[in-house]
Amino acid sequence: MRVNCVSPVFFEPKHPLRQEYSREFPVKRLASLGEVASAFLWLMGNPYVTGNVSIVDGGARLI
């Protein structure tokens, strides 16, 4: 059994503070749905990875 998790940053496409919030990130933007999906696909495609939490947040946890 494998257990993995993708933890994307919070985002709401129509949230009024979206641009202001993302300016604080080191990459200066929010992730696209494709970037978050890419993390899921990588985890599903690698059968050796388990117990992993992939943080997809553009460095937000660093600030």
PyMOL Python script that loads the backbone (N, CA, C, O; Angstrom):
from pymol import cmd

cmd.read_pdbstr("""\
ATOM      1  N   MET A   1       0.843  -1.178   0.000  1.00  0.00           N
ATOM      2  CA  MET A   1       0.000   0.000   0.000  1.00  0.00           C
ATOM      3  C   MET A   1       0.885   1.238   0.000  1.00  0.00           C
ATOM      4  O   MET A   1       1.868   1.324   0.737  1.00  0.00           O
ATOM      5  N   ARG A   2       0.516   2.186  -0.838  1.00  0.00           N
ATOM      6  CA  ARG A   2       1.230   3.457  -0.892  1.00  0.00           C
ATOM      7  C   ARG A   2       0.305   4.573  -0.428  1.00  0.00           C
ATOM      8  O   ARG A   2      -0.885   4.587  -0.744  1.00  0.00           O
ATOM      9  N   VAL A   3       0.865   5.495   0.317  1.00  0.00           N
ATOM     10  CA  VAL A   3       0.093   6.653   0.771  1.00  0.00           C
ATOM     11  C   VAL A   3       0.934   7.901   0.511  1.00  0.00           C
ATOM     12  O   VAL A   3       2.030   8.048   1.054  1.00  0.00           O
ATOM     13  N   ASN A   4       0.414   8.786  -0.317  1.00  0.00           N
ATOM     14  CA  ASN A   4       1.084  10.035  -0.640  1.00  0.00           C
ATOM     15  C   ASN A   4       0.069  11.160  -0.623  1.00  0.00           C
ATOM     16  O   ASN A   4      -1.139  10.924  -0.640  1.00  0.00           O
ATOM     17  N   CYS A   5       0.565  12.376  -0.589  1.00  0.00           N
ATOM     18  CA  CYS A   5      -0.314  13.540  -0.512  1.00  0.00           C
ATOM     19  C   CYS A   5       0.295  14.681  -1.317  1.00  0.00           C
ATOM     20  O   CYS A   5       1.510  14.878  -1.309  1.00  0.00           O
ATOM     21  N   VAL A   6      -0.549  15.421  -2.004  1.00  0.00           N
ATOM     22  CA  VAL A   6      -0.132  16.667  -2.633  1.00  0.00           C
ATOM     23  C   VAL A   6      -0.807  17.787  -1.865  1.00  0.00           C
ATOM     24  O   VAL A   6      -2.024  17.782  -1.678  1.00  0.00           O
ATOM     25  N   SER A   7      -0.011  18.745  -1.425  1.00  0.00           N
ATOM     26  CA  SER A   7      -0.520  19.849  -0.621  1.00  0.00           C
ATOM     27  C   SER A   7      -0.326  21.168  -1.366  1.00  0.00           C
ATOM     28  O   SER A   7       0.693  21.838  -1.194  1.00  0.00           O
ATOM     29  N   PRO A   8      -1.308  21.539  -2.197  1.00  0.00           N
ATOM     30  CA  PRO A   8      -1.169  22.811  -2.917  1.00  0.00           C
ATOM     31  C   PRO A   8      -1.506  23.996  -2.020  1.00  0.00           C
ATOM     32  O   PRO A   8      -2.215  23.864  -1.022  1.00  0.00           O
ATOM     33  N   VAL A   9      -0.986  25.141  -2.399  1.00  0.00           N
ATOM     34  CA  VAL A   9      -1.318  26.363  -1.676  1.00  0.00           C
ATOM     35  C   VAL A   9      -2.794  26.678  -1.899  1.00  0.00           C
ATOM     36  O   VAL A   9      -3.363  26.338  -2.936  1.00  0.00           O
ATOM     37  N   PHE A  10      -3.398  27.323  -0.927  1.00  0.00           N
ATOM     38  CA  PHE A  10      -4.791  27.739  -1.065  1.00  0.00           C
ATOM     39  C   PHE A  10      -4.903  28.739  -2.203  1.00  0.00           C
ATOM     40  O   PHE A  10      -4.118  29.683  -2.293  1.00  0.00           O
ATOM     41  N   PHE A  11      -5.857  28.531  -3.047  1.00  0.00           N
ATOM     42  CA  PHE A  11      -6.162  29.563  -4.030  1.00  0.00           C
ATOM     43  C   PHE A  11      -7.605  29.447  -4.475  1.00  0.00           C
ATOM     44  O   PHE A  11      -8.168  28.356  -4.571  1.00  0.00           O
ATOM     45  N   GLU A  12      -8.160  30.556  -4.733  1.00  0.00           N
ATOM     46  CA  GLU A  12      -9.525  30.663  -5.243  1.00  0.00           C
ATOM     47  C   GLU A  12      -9.430  31.609  -6.423  1.00  0.00           C
ATOM     48  O   GLU A  12      -9.123  32.787  -6.238  1.00  0.00           O
ATOM     49  N   PRO A  13      -9.683  31.129  -7.630  1.00  0.00           N
ATOM     50  CA  PRO A  13      -9.469  31.957  -8.816  1.00  0.00           C
ATOM     51  C   PRO A  13     -10.137  33.328  -8.789  1.00  0.00           C
ATOM     52  O   PRO A  13      -9.623  34.273  -9.389  1.00  0.00           O
ATOM     53  N   LYS A  14     -11.265  33.453  -8.110  1.00  0.00           N
ATOM     54  CA  LYS A  14     -11.974  34.737  -8.118  1.00  0.00           C
ATOM     55  C   LYS A  14     -11.866  35.483  -6.788  1.00  0.00           C
ATOM     56  O   LYS A  14     -12.565  36.474  -6.576  1.00  0.00           O
ATOM     57  N   HIS A  15     -11.006  35.019  -5.905  1.00  0.00           N
ATOM     58  CA  HIS A  15     -10.859  35.675  -4.607  1.00  0.00           C
ATOM     59  C   HIS A  15     -10.267  37.070  -4.805  1.00  0.00           C
ATOM     60  O   HIS A  15      -9.290  37.220  -5.539  1.00  0.00           O
ATOM     61  N   PRO A  16     -10.841  38.096  -4.166  1.00  0.00           N
ATOM     62  CA  PRO A  16     -10.372  39.471  -4.390  1.00  0.00           C
ATOM     63  C   PRO A  16      -8.924  39.724  -3.954  1.00  0.00           C
ATOM     64  O   PRO A  16      -8.278  40.628  -4.483  1.00  0.00           O
ATOM     65  N   LEU A  17      -8.417  38.961  -3.022  1.00  0.00           N
ATOM     66  CA  LEU A  17      -7.043  39.172  -2.550  1.00  0.00           C
ATOM     67  C   LEU A  17      -6.025  38.268  -3.234  1.00  0.00           C
ATOM     68  O   LEU A  17      -4.878  38.182  -2.795  1.00  0.00           O
ATOM     69  N   ARG A  18      -6.435  37.599  -4.300  1.00  0.00           N
ATOM     70  CA  ARG A  18      -5.572  36.624  -4.975  1.00  0.00           C
ATOM     71  C   ARG A  18      -4.230  37.236  -5.403  1.00  0.00           C
ATOM     72  O   ARG A  18      -3.173  36.690  -5.086  1.00  0.00           O
ATOM     73  N   GLN A  19      -4.266  38.347  -6.107  1.00  0.00           N
ATOM     74  CA  GLN A  19      -3.030  38.965  -6.591  1.00  0.00           C
ATOM     75  C   GLN A  19      -2.156  39.452  -5.435  1.00  0.00           C
ATOM     76  O   GLN A  19      -0.939  39.272  -5.454  1.00  0.00           O
ATOM     77  N   GLU A  20      -2.776  40.065  -4.438  1.00  0.00           N
ATOM     78  CA  GLU A  20      -2.018  40.565  -3.292  1.00  0.00           C
ATOM     79  C   GLU A  20      -1.359  39.416  -2.536  1.00  0.00           C
ATOM     80  O   GLU A  20      -0.197  39.514  -2.140  1.00  0.00           O
ATOM     81  N   TYR A  21      -2.090  38.345  -2.340  1.00  0.00           N
ATOM     82  CA  TYR A  21      -1.587  37.180  -1.622  1.00  0.00           C
ATOM     83  C   TYR A  21      -0.413  36.556  -2.367  1.00  0.00           C
ATOM     84  O   TYR A  21       0.595  36.209  -1.752  1.00  0.00           O
ATOM     85  N   SER A  22      -0.535  36.412  -3.682  1.00  0.00           N
ATOM     86  CA  SER A  22       0.504  35.734  -4.449  1.00  0.00           C
ATOM     87  C   SER A  22       1.774  36.563  -4.569  1.00  0.00           C
ATOM     88  O   SER A  22       2.844  35.994  -4.787  1.00  0.00           O
ATOM     89  N   ARG A  23       1.704  37.864  -4.439  1.00  0.00           N
ATOM     90  CA  ARG A  23       2.911  38.704  -4.496  1.00  0.00           C
ATOM     91  C   ARG A  23       3.875  38.417  -3.361  1.00  0.00           C
ATOM     92  O   ARG A  23       5.064  38.722  -3.461  1.00  0.00           O
ATOM     93  N   GLU A  24       3.376  37.834  -2.288  1.00  0.00           N
ATOM     94  CA  GLU A  24       4.220  37.501  -1.141  1.00  0.00           C
ATOM     95  C   GLU A  24       5.034  36.229  -1.368  1.00  0.00           C
ATOM     96  O   GLU A  24       6.018  35.994  -0.667  1.00  0.00           O
ATOM     97  N   PHE A  25       4.638  35.412  -2.330  1.00  0.00           N
ATOM     98  CA  PHE A  25       5.341  34.156  -2.590  1.00  0.00           C
ATOM     99  C   PHE A  25       6.673  34.429  -3.270  1.00  0.00           C
ATOM    100  O   PHE A  25       6.786  35.392  -4.028  1.00  0.00           O
ATOM    101  N   PRO A  26       7.683  33.606  -3.019  1.00  0.00           N
ATOM    102  CA  PRO A  26       8.958  33.776  -3.719  1.00  0.00           C
ATOM    103  C   PRO A  26       8.823  33.728  -5.243  1.00  0.00           C
ATOM    104  O   PRO A  26       9.588  34.401  -5.933  1.00  0.00           O
ATOM    105  N   VAL A  27       7.878  32.958  -5.793  1.00  0.00           N
ATOM    106  CA  VAL A  27       7.706  32.891  -7.247  1.00  0.00           C
ATOM    107  C   VAL A  27       6.736  33.954  -7.763  1.00  0.00           C
ATOM    108  O   VAL A  27       6.527  34.065  -8.971  1.00  0.00           O
ATOM    109  N   LYS A  28       6.150  34.729  -6.868  1.00  0.00           N
ATOM    110  CA  LYS A  28       5.292  35.871  -7.197  1.00  0.00           C
ATOM    111  C   LYS A  28       4.005  35.541  -7.945  1.00  0.00           C
ATOM    112  O   LYS A  28       3.447  36.406  -8.621  1.00  0.00           O
ATOM    113  N   ARG A  29       3.526  34.307  -7.835  1.00  0.00           N
ATOM    114  CA  ARG A  29       2.262  33.939  -8.475  1.00  0.00           C
ATOM    115  C   ARG A  29       1.716  32.679  -7.819  1.00  0.00           C
ATOM    116  O   ARG A  29       2.427  31.986  -7.091  1.00  0.00           O
ATOM    117  N   LEU A  30       0.452  32.391  -8.084  1.00  0.00           N
ATOM    118  CA  LEU A  30      -0.158  31.152  -7.620  1.00  0.00           C
ATOM    119  C   LEU A  30       0.070  30.064  -8.656  1.00  0.00           C
ATOM    120  O   LEU A  30       0.341  30.360  -9.820  1.00  0.00           O
ATOM    121  N   ALA A  31      -0.035  28.825  -8.247  1.00  0.00           N
ATOM    122  CA  ALA A  31       0.137  27.690  -9.150  1.00  0.00           C
ATOM    123  C   ALA A  31      -1.049  27.581 -10.101  1.00  0.00           C
ATOM    124  O   ALA A  31      -2.178  27.937  -9.764  1.00  0.00           O
ATOM    125  N   SER A  32      -0.761  27.087 -11.283  1.00  0.00           N
ATOM    126  CA  SER A  32      -1.845  26.768 -12.207  1.00  0.00           C
ATOM    127  C   SER A  32      -2.381  25.382 -11.842  1.00  0.00           C
ATOM    128  O   SER A  32      -1.717  24.620 -11.139  1.00  0.00           O
ATOM    129  N   LEU A  33      -3.554  25.069 -12.311  1.00  0.00           N
ATOM    130  CA  LEU A  33      -4.096  23.731 -12.069  1.00  0.00           C
ATOM    131  C   LEU A  33      -3.190  22.671 -12.697  1.00  0.00           C
ATOM    132  O   LEU A  33      -3.040  21.581 -12.146  1.00  0.00           O
ATOM    133  N   GLY A  34      -2.595  22.979 -13.828  1.00  0.00           N
ATOM    134  CA  GLY A  34      -1.686  22.046 -14.483  1.00  0.00           C
ATOM    135  C   GLY A  34      -0.456  21.754 -13.653  1.00  0.00           C
ATOM    136  O   GLY A  34       0.031  20.623 -13.644  1.00  0.00           O
ATOM    137  N   GLU A  35       0.056  22.760 -12.950  1.00  0.00           N
ATOM    138  CA  GLU A  35       1.231  22.554 -12.093  1.00  0.00           C
ATOM    139  C   GLU A  35       0.886  21.669 -10.900  1.00  0.00           C
ATOM    140  O   GLU A  35       1.686  20.822 -10.504  1.00  0.00           O
ATOM    141  N   VAL A  36      -0.288  21.858 -10.333  1.00  0.00           N
ATOM    142  CA  VAL A  36      -0.721  21.009  -9.224  1.00  0.00           C
ATOM    143  C   VAL A  36      -0.970  19.587  -9.731  1.00  0.00           C
ATOM    144  O   VAL A  36      -0.570  18.619  -9.085  1.00  0.00           O
ATOM    145  N   ALA A  37      -1.622  19.461 -10.869  1.00  0.00           N
ATOM    146  CA  ALA A  37      -1.886  18.138 -11.451  1.00  0.00           C
ATOM    147  C   ALA A  37      -0.588  17.408 -11.757  1.00  0.00           C
ATOM    148  O   ALA A  37      -0.518  16.188 -11.611  1.00  0.00           O
ATOM    149  N   SER A  38       0.434  18.131 -12.177  1.00  0.00           N
ATOM    150  CA  SER A  38       1.733  17.529 -12.472  1.00  0.00           C
ATOM    151  C   SER A  38       2.318  16.836 -11.246  1.00  0.00           C
ATOM    152  O   SER A  38       2.937  15.779 -11.366  1.00  0.00           O
ATOM    153  N   ALA A  39       2.125  17.423 -10.074  1.00  0.00           N
ATOM    154  CA  ALA A  39       2.612  16.800  -8.839  1.00  0.00           C
ATOM    155  C   ALA A  39       1.881  15.485  -8.572  1.00  0.00           C
ATOM    156  O   ALA A  39       2.499  14.494  -8.183  1.00  0.00           O
ATOM    157  N   PHE A  40       0.563  15.480  -8.783  1.00  0.00           N
ATOM    158  CA  PHE A  40      -0.204  14.243  -8.629  1.00  0.00           C
ATOM    159  C   PHE A  40       0.277  13.172  -9.605  1.00  0.00           C
ATOM    160  O   PHE A  40       0.464  12.015  -9.226  1.00  0.00           O
ATOM    161  N   LEU A  41       0.472  13.562 -10.855  1.00  0.00           N
ATOM    162  CA  LEU A  41       0.899  12.605 -11.876  1.00  0.00           C
ATOM    163  C   LEU A  41       2.272  12.025 -11.564  1.00  0.00           C
ATOM    164  O   LEU A  41       2.513  10.837 -11.783  1.00  0.00           O
ATOM    165  N   TRP A  42       3.171  12.858 -11.056  1.00  0.00           N
ATOM    166  CA  TRP A  42       4.494  12.360 -10.688  1.00  0.00           C
ATOM    167  C   TRP A  42       4.391  11.316  -9.573  1.00  0.00           C
ATOM    168  O   TRP A  42       5.029  10.266  -9.636  1.00  0.00           O
ATOM    169  N   LEU A  43       3.585  11.614  -8.556  1.00  0.00           N
ATOM    170  CA  LEU A  43       3.423  10.650  -7.456  1.00  0.00           C
ATOM    171  C   LEU A  43       2.797   9.342  -7.937  1.00  0.00           C
ATOM    172  O   LEU A  43       3.221   8.260  -7.533  1.00  0.00           O
ATOM    173  N   MET A  44       1.798   9.446  -8.791  1.00  0.00           N
ATOM    174  CA  MET A  44       1.133   8.240  -9.286  1.00  0.00           C
ATOM    175  C   MET A  44       2.043   7.444 -10.225  1.00  0.00           C
ATOM    176  O   MET A  44       1.922   6.223 -10.324  1.00  0.00           O
ATOM    177  N   GLY A  45       2.941   8.128 -10.901  1.00  0.00           N
ATOM    178  CA  GLY A  45       3.802   7.456 -11.869  1.00  0.00           C
ATOM    179  C   GLY A  45       5.049   6.846 -11.292  1.00  0.00           C
ATOM    180  O   GLY A  45       5.771   6.151 -12.007  1.00  0.00           O
ATOM    181  N   ASN A  46       5.335   7.076 -10.026  1.00  0.00           N
ATOM    182  CA  ASN A  46       6.539   6.537  -9.406  1.00  0.00           C
ATOM    183  C   ASN A  46       6.140   5.550  -8.315  1.00  0.00           C
ATOM    184  O   ASN A  46       5.824   5.967  -7.200  1.00  0.00           O
ATOM    185  N   PRO A  47       6.148   4.254  -8.610  1.00  0.00           N
ATOM    186  CA  PRO A  47       5.663   3.254  -7.658  1.00  0.00           C
ATOM    187  C   PRO A  47       6.541   3.079  -6.421  1.00  0.00           C
ATOM    188  O   PRO A  47       6.132   2.418  -5.467  1.00  0.00           O
ATOM    189  N   TYR A  48       7.719   3.650  -6.423  1.00  0.00           N
ATOM    190  CA  TYR A  48       8.612   3.482  -5.275  1.00  0.00           C
ATOM    191  C   TYR A  48       8.379   4.535  -4.197  1.00  0.00           C
ATOM    192  O   TYR A  48       8.808   4.352  -3.057  1.00  0.00           O
ATOM    193  N   VAL A  49       7.714   5.623  -4.534  1.00  0.00           N
ATOM    194  CA  VAL A  49       7.502   6.711  -3.583  1.00  0.00           C
ATOM    195  C   VAL A  49       6.288   6.409  -2.716  1.00  0.00           C
ATOM    196  O   VAL A  49       5.208   6.110  -3.225  1.00  0.00           O
ATOM    197  N   THR A  50       6.475   6.491  -1.404  1.00  0.00           N
ATOM    198  CA  THR A  50       5.368   6.352  -0.466  1.00  0.00           C
ATOM    199  C   THR A  50       5.679   7.171   0.783  1.00  0.00           C
ATOM    200  O   THR A  50       6.845   7.401   1.103  1.00  0.00           O
ATOM    201  N   GLY A  51       4.654   7.603   1.476  1.00  0.00           N
ATOM    202  CA  GLY A  51       4.830   8.403   2.684  1.00  0.00           C
ATOM    203  C   GLY A  51       5.291   9.820   2.385  1.00  0.00           C
ATOM    204  O   GLY A  51       5.942  10.447   3.220  1.00  0.00           O
ATOM    205  N   ASN A  52       4.968  10.326   1.222  1.00  0.00           N
ATOM    206  CA  ASN A  52       5.454  11.621   0.777  1.00  0.00           C
ATOM    207  C   ASN A  52       4.349  12.661   0.828  1.00  0.00           C
ATOM    208  O   ASN A  52       3.205  12.390   0.463  1.00  0.00           O
ATOM    209  N   VAL A  53       4.705  13.854   1.286  1.00  0.00           N
ATOM    210  CA  VAL A  53       3.818  15.005   1.184  1.00  0.00           C
ATOM    211  C   VAL A  53       4.511  15.983   0.251  1.00  0.00           C
ATOM    212  O   VAL A  53       5.531  16.571   0.612  1.00  0.00           O
ATOM    213  N   SER A  54       3.974  16.159  -0.932  1.00  0.00           N
ATOM    214  CA  SER A  54       4.548  17.086  -1.908  1.00  0.00           C
ATOM    215  C   SER A  54       3.868  18.436  -1.755  1.00  0.00           C
ATOM    216  O   SER A  54       2.676  18.578  -2.028  1.00  0.00           O
ATOM    217  N   ILE A  55       4.629  19.418  -1.320  1.00  0.00           N
ATOM    218  CA  ILE A  55       4.097  20.753  -1.096  1.00  0.00           C
ATOM    219  C   ILE A  55       4.265  21.550  -2.387  1.00  0.00           C
ATOM    220  O   ILE A  55       5.382  21.766  -2.857  1.00  0.00           O
ATOM    221  N   VAL A  56       3.154  21.977  -2.944  1.00  0.00           N
ATOM    222  CA  VAL A  56       3.146  22.728  -4.196  1.00  0.00           C
ATOM    223  C   VAL A  56       2.628  24.126  -3.855  1.00  0.00           C
ATOM    224  O   VAL A  56       1.445  24.421  -4.021  1.00  0.00           O
ATOM    225  N   ASP A  57       3.533  24.976  -3.378  1.00  0.00           N
ATOM    226  CA  ASP A  57       3.091  26.272  -2.871  1.00  0.00           C
ATOM    227  C   ASP A  57       3.930  27.455  -3.342  1.00  0.00           C
ATOM    228  O   ASP A  57       3.769  28.561  -2.827  1.00  0.00           O
ATOM    229  N   GLY A  58       4.812  27.250  -4.298  1.00  0.00           N
ATOM    230  CA  GLY A  58       5.609  28.364  -4.795  1.00  0.00           C
ATOM    231  C   GLY A  58       6.510  28.979  -3.753  1.00  0.00           C
ATOM    232  O   GLY A  58       6.908  30.136  -3.886  1.00  0.00           O
ATOM    233  N   GLY A  59       6.841  28.230  -2.720  1.00  0.00           N
ATOM    234  CA  GLY A  59       7.703  28.718  -1.656  1.00  0.00           C
ATOM    235  C   GLY A  59       6.979  29.468  -0.552  1.00  0.00           C
ATOM    236  O   GLY A  59       7.623  30.070   0.307  1.00  0.00           O
ATOM    237  N   ALA A  60       5.643  29.444  -0.557  1.00  0.00           N
ATOM    238  CA  ALA A  60       4.871  30.195   0.443  1.00  0.00           C
ATOM    239  C   ALA A  60       5.199  29.772   1.866  1.00  0.00           C
ATOM    240  O   ALA A  60       5.175  30.601   2.776  1.00  0.00           O
ATOM    241  N   ARG A  61       5.500  28.512   2.070  1.00  0.00           N
ATOM    242  CA  ARG A  61       5.807  28.060   3.433  1.00  0.00           C
ATOM    243  C   ARG A  61       7.145  28.595   3.938  1.00  0.00           C
ATOM    244  O   ARG A  61       7.445  28.492   5.128  1.00  0.00           O
ATOM    245  N   LEU A  62       7.944  29.164   3.047  1.00  0.00           N
ATOM    246  CA  LEU A  62       9.247  29.691   3.426  1.00  0.00           C
ATOM    247  C   LEU A  62       9.180  31.102   3.997  1.00  0.00           C
ATOM    248  O   LEU A  62      10.139  31.583   4.601  1.00  0.00           O
ATOM    249  N   ILE A  63       8.029  31.767   3.800  1.00  0.00           N
ATOM    250  CA  ILE A  63       7.939  33.162   4.257  1.00  0.00           C
ATOM    251  C   ILE A  63       7.225  33.252   5.582  1.00  0.00           C
ATOM    252  O   ILE A  63       7.057  34.346   6.120  1.00  0.00           O
TER     253      ILE A  63
END
""", "prot")
cmd.dss("prot")
cmd.show_as("cartoon", "prot")
cmd.util.cbc("prot")
cmd.orient("prot")
